Amino acid sequence: MSAYAITILIMVLLYTFYVGFNDGSTAIATTVVSRAIKPTTAIIVAAVTKFILPICIFFIGTGSVATNIQDSLIFVESFQNISAEKAFAFIFSGMFGAMIWAVIAFVCKIPNTISHTLLGGIIGAAIAAFGFGAIQWKEYVLLNVVAMVLLAPLVGFILGYVFLFIIKKFVRHAPRGMNKVLKVLQRVNLIVLTGAFSANNSQKSLGVLLLLSTLGLWNIGDEMPFWIVLVIAIALTLGMLFGGYRVMNTVGRKIFKIAPIHSVVSQLTTSLVSIAGTGLGISLGMGQVMTSSVIGVGAAERFNAVKWTTAGKITLGWCLTLPISMAAGYLVYLLVGKLIMGV
């Protein structure tokens, strides 16, 4: 393995840790806030699930999210006959640009979507390295990346609203014991939801490594080696174990006061959207879907109960993520690729 490949692998693992840290907290937020399970227990269960799912996907052999990052963002023809130095400068700039915005957003408490931070960094660096026409805008990016900034959370909002409206019709006269049922459902949903998050998020990291292979910097072979999947799973798990309670508090309390029924519906909604997105090979902003489903559930419960100012700030942060991370990737390549490496 070359020094270039080792450098990118380390960056991918650091980013994967951050994904587990941020999105992992989002996945368990409603379950913890509604007191269906203790925080420590939730974190451990979610961490175990996050570790197991990427390994299961490896043996099942489904990884369309990863292959789309490899093949569908940038025309492969752009990589022909490029030097190892230029290939490294491109992928390094994309990852570093994404990490810059992720750190800024975390420190400044700006809501961002991890998926679009990563994709934006790669796209921005590709524009700087290969030109605007190298991006598969019409073929993939406009619909599956750009439009998803608002389309995915819109679907989450609508489904959350509709599902709560329907379910409340059925449980309106339910006995007091229904709370125990809701608590059990939340615990089951916690595993399903965390697994859905892990399935999509791990594929993003693996997609970057597949792209590294396409660039000729690392000959992975026809099949992804198991040890790579294992270290990605470990990075996600460690991120989950060190998860951010700040994110958990925002999703569970600062948008809408979550009760057990709201937690169940938002979990169900997010799981359905996440599983569908992974099945279609779309890199989703998992935190986006979860947060938007909570907003939809809150609006269905009582429109004025939702803290729309907070929801608006979150939505603005989502909208800023893609263009800023693209700009960061673009600028890093100008510095690293053109000025420092001269490629």
C-alpha positions in Angstrom: 0.0 0.0 0.0 1.4 3.4 -1.0 1.8 6.4 1.3 -0.9 8.1 -0.7 -3.3 5.2 0.0 -2.4 5.1 3.7 -3.0 8.9 4.1 -6.5 8.7 2.5 -7.4 5.6 4.5 -6.6 7.5 7.7 -8.7 10.4 6.6 -11.6 8.1 5.7 -11.4 6.5 9.2 -11.3 9.9 10.9 -14.3 11.0 8.9 -16.1 7.7 9.6 -15.6 8.2 13.3 -17.2 11.7 13.0 -20.1 10.2 11.2 -20.6 7.7 14.0 -20.3 10.4 16.6 -22.8 12.8 14.9 -25.4 10.6 13.2 -25.2 7.9 15.9 -26.4 10.4 18.4 -29.2 11.4 16.1 -30.3 7.8 15.8 -30.8 7.2 19.5 -32.0 10.7 20.4 -35.8 10.2 20.5 -35.5 6.8 22.3 -33.4 8.4 25.1 -35.3 11.6 25.5 -38.7 9.7 25.7 -37.0 7.6 28.5 -37.7 4.3 26.7 -34.1 3.3 27.4 -31.2 4.6 29.5 -28.6 6.6 27.5 -25.7 4.2 28.3 -27.7 1.2 27.3 -28.9 2.9 24.1 -25.3 3.8 23.2 -24.1 0.3 23.7 -26.9 -1.3 21.8 -26.5 1.2 18.9 -22.7 0.7 18.9 -23.0 -3.1 18.6 -25.6 -2.7 15.8 -23.3 -0.2 14.0 -20.5 -2.7 14.2 -22.5 -5.7 12.9 -24.4 -4.1 10.0 -21.4 -3.2 7.7 -20.1 -6.7 8.2 -23.5 -8.3 7.3 -23.7 -6.1 4.2 -20.2 -7.3 3.2 -21.3 -10.9 3.3 -24.7 -10.2 1.6 -22.9 -8.4 -1.1 -25.0 -5.2 -1.6 -23.2 -1.9 -1.8 -24.8 0.3 -4.4 -24.2 3.5 -2.3 -20.5 2.8 -2.4 -20.4 1.9 -6.1 -22.4 5.1 -7.0 -19.7 7.2 -5.2 -17.1 5.4 -7.2 -18.8 5.5 -10.6 -21.6 8.0 -10.7 -20.2 11.3 -9.3 -17.4 11.9 -11.8 -17.0 10.6 -15.4 -14.4 7.8 -15.2 -12.8 9.1 -18.4 -11.5 12.1 -16.4 -9.2 9.8 -14.5 -7.4 8.4 -17.6 -3.7 8.9 -17.9 -3.5 11.1 -14.8 -0.5 11.0 -12.5 -0.5 9.5 -9.1 0.3 13.0 -7.7 -2.8 14.5 -9.3 -5.0 11.6 -8.3 -3.8 12.0 -4.7 -4.2 15.8 -4.7 -7.8 15.4 -5.9 -9.0 12.8 -3.4 -7.0 14.4 -0.5 -8.6 17.8 -1.3 -12.1 16.4 -1.4 -11.7 14.7 1.9 -9.9 17.6 3.5 -12.4 20.1 2.3 -15.2 18.0 3.7 -13.4 17.7 7.0 -12.8 21.5 7.2 -16.6 22.2 6.9 -17.4 19.3 9.3 -15.1 20.8 12.0 -16.3 24.4 11.5 -20.0 23.3 11.7 -19.3 21.3 14.8 -17.4 24.0 16.6 -19.8 26.8 15.6 -22.9 24.6 16.3 -24.1 24.9 12.7 -26.4 22.0 11.6 -24.9 20.2 8.6 -25.6 17.0 6.8 -22.6 14.5 6.8 -23.5 13.0 3.5 -23.5 16.2 1.6 -20.4 17.4 3.3 -18.5 14.5 2.0 -20.0 14.5 -1.5 -19.6 18.3 -1.7 -15.9 18.1 -0.9 -15.3 15.4 -3.6 -17.3 17.3 -6.2 -15.7 20.6 -5.5 -12.2 19.1 -5.7 -13.1 17.3 -9.0 -14.3 20.6 -10.5 -10.9 22.2 -9.6 -8.9 19.1 -10.9 -10.8 18.0 -14.0 -13.3 20.8 -14.8 -17.0 21.5 -14.4 -17.9 19.0 -17.3 -16.2 16.1 -15.4 -19.2 15.9 -13.0 -22.1 13.7 -13.9 -24.6 16.4 -13.3 -27.5 15.3 -15.4 -26.8 11.6 -15.1 -26.7 11.4 -11.3 -25.6 14.4 -9.2 -28.5 16.9 -9.8 -31.2 14.5 -8.7 -29.4 12.1 -6.3 -27.1 14.7 -4.6 -28.3 18.3 -5.0 -32.0 17.6 -5.0 -31.7 15.3 -2.0 -30.7 18.3 0.2 -34.3 19.2 0.5 -36.2 16.2 -1.1 -35.1 13.6 1.5 -36.1 15.8 4.5 -39.3 16.8 2.8 -40.2 13.1 2.4 -39.3 12.6 6.1 -41.5 15.5 7.1 -44.5 14.4 5.1 -44.3 10.7 6.2 -43.9 11.7 9.9 -46.9 14.0 9.7 -49.1 11.5 7.9 -48.1 8.5 10.0 -48.7 10.3 13.3 -52.1 11.5 12.1 -53.1 8.0 11.1 -51.7 6.2 14.2 -53.3 8.6 16.6 -56.7 7.7 15.1 -56.1 4.1 16.2 -54.6 4.6 19.7 -56.9 7.5 20.8 -58.9 5.2 23.1 -56.1 2.8 23.8 -55.7 1.5 27.4 -52.9 2.8 29.7 -50.8 -0.3 29.0 -50.2 1.1 25.5 -47.2 3.0 26.9 -45.5 -0.3 27.6 -46.1 -1.4 24.0 -44.7 1.9 22.7 -41.6 1.5 24.9 -40.9 -2.0 23.5 -41.5 -0.7 19.9 -38.9 2.1 20.5 -36.3 -0.4 21.7 -36.9 -2.6 18.6 -36.9 0.5 16.4 -33.6 1.6 17.9 -31.9 -1.4 16.5 -33.6 -1.1 13.1 -32.9 2.6 12.9 -29.3 2.4 14.0 -28.8 -0.4 11.5 -30.3 1.7 8.7 -28.0 4.6 9.6 -24.9 2.3 9.7 -25.8 0.6 6.4 -25.9 4.0 4.5 -23.0 5.7 6.3 -20.5 2.8 6.1 -21.1 2.6 2.3 -20.1 6.3 1.9 -16.7 5.6 3.5 -16.2 2.4 1.4 -17.2 4.4 -1.7 -14.3 6.8 -1.2 -11.9 3.8 -0.9 -13.4 2.3 -4.1 -12.8 5.7 -5.8 -9.2 5.5 -4.6 -8.9 2.2 -6.4 -10.4 3.7 -9.6 -7.8 6.4 -9.4 -5.1 3.8 -9.4 -3.7 4.7 -6.0 -4.7 1.4 -4.4 -5.4 -1.9 -6.1 -8.1 -3.2 -3.9 -9.1 -5.9 -6.3 -12.5 -7.1 -7.6 -13.9 -7.5 -4.0 -13.5 -5.2 -1.1 -11.2 -6.9 1.5 -12.9 -7.9 4.7 -10.4 -6.0 6.9 -11.3 -2.7 5.3 -15.0 -3.3 6.1 -13.9 -4.3 9.6 -11.9 -1.1 10.3 -14.8 1.0 8.9 -17.2 -0.7 11.3 -14.8 -0.2 14.2 -14.5 3.6 13.4 -18.3 3.9 13.2 -18.7 2.0 16.5 -16.1 4.2 18.3 -17.8 7.3 17.1 -21.1 6.0 18.5 -19.5 5.3 21.8 -18.2 8.8 22.1 -21.4 10.2 20.7 -22.4 13.8 21.1 -25.1 14.5 23.7 -25.4 18.0 22.2 -26.8 16.5 19.0 -29.1 14.2 21.0 -30.5 17.1 22.9 -31.2 19.2 19.8 -33.1 16.5 18.0 -35.0 15.2 21.1 -35.8 18.4 22.9 -35.1 21.7 21.1 -37.3 21.1 18.0 -40.3 19.5 19.7 -41.0 17.8 23.1 -40.9 14.1 22.2 -43.4 11.7 23.8 -43.2 7.9 23.3 -45.7 7.9 20.4 -43.7 10.6 18.6 -40.5 8.7 19.0 -42.0 5.5 17.5 -43.4 7.4 14.5 -40.2 9.4 13.8 -38.1 6.2 14.2 -40.4 4.3 11.8 -40.4 7.1 9.3 -36.6 7.5 9.3 -36.0 3.8 9.0 -38.3 3.5 6.0 -36.7 6.4 4.2 -33.1 5.3 5.1 -33.7 1.7 4.0 -35.3 2.9 0.7 -32.4 5.3 0.1 -29.8 2.7 0.7 -31.6 0.2 -1.6 -31.7 2.8 -4.3 -28.0 3.6 -3.9 -28.5 7.1 -2.6 -26.1 8.7 -0.1 -28.7 10.2 2.4 -28.2 12.8 5.1 -29.3 10.4 7.8 -29.6 13.2 10.4 -31.6 15.2 8.0 -34.2 12.5 7.6 -34.5 11.9 11.4 -34.7 15.6 12.2 -37.3 16.3 9.5 -39.4 13.4 10.7 -39.4 14.8 14.2 -40.5 18.2 12.8 -43.3 16.4 10.8 -44.5 14.5 13.9 -44.5 17.7 15.9 -46.5 19.6 13.3 -49.0 16.8 13.2 -49.4 16.9 17.0 -49.7 20.6 17.3 -48.3 23.0 14.7 -47.5 25.7 17.2 -45.6 23.3 19.5 -42.7 23.0 17.0 -39.9 25.5 17.5 -39.9 26.7 13.9 -37.0 29.1 14.5 -34.8 26.2 15.4 -36.2 24.2 12.5 -35.4 27.0 10.2 -31.8 27.3 11.4 -31.4 23.6 10.9 -32.8 23.8 7.4 -30.5 26.7 6.5 -27.5 24.7 7.7 -28.5 21.9 5.5 -28.8 24.2 2.5 -25.4 25.7 3.2 -23.6 22.4 3.6 -23.3 21.3 -0.1 -22.1 24.6 -1.6 -19.7 25.4 1.2 -18.1 21.9 1.2 -17.8 22.1 -2.6 -16.1 25.5 -2.2 -13.8 24.0 0.4 -12.8 21.1 -1.7 -12.3 23.4 -4.7 -10.0 25.8 -2.7 -8.0 23.0 -1.1 -7.2 21.6 -4.5 -6.1 24.9 -5.7 -3.7 25.1 -2.7 -2.5 21.5 -2.5 -2.8 20.4 -6.2 -1.9 23.5 -8.1 0.3 25.6 -5.8 2.0 22.9 -3.7 2.2 19.8 -5.9 2.0 21.6 -9.3 -0.4 19.2 -10.9 
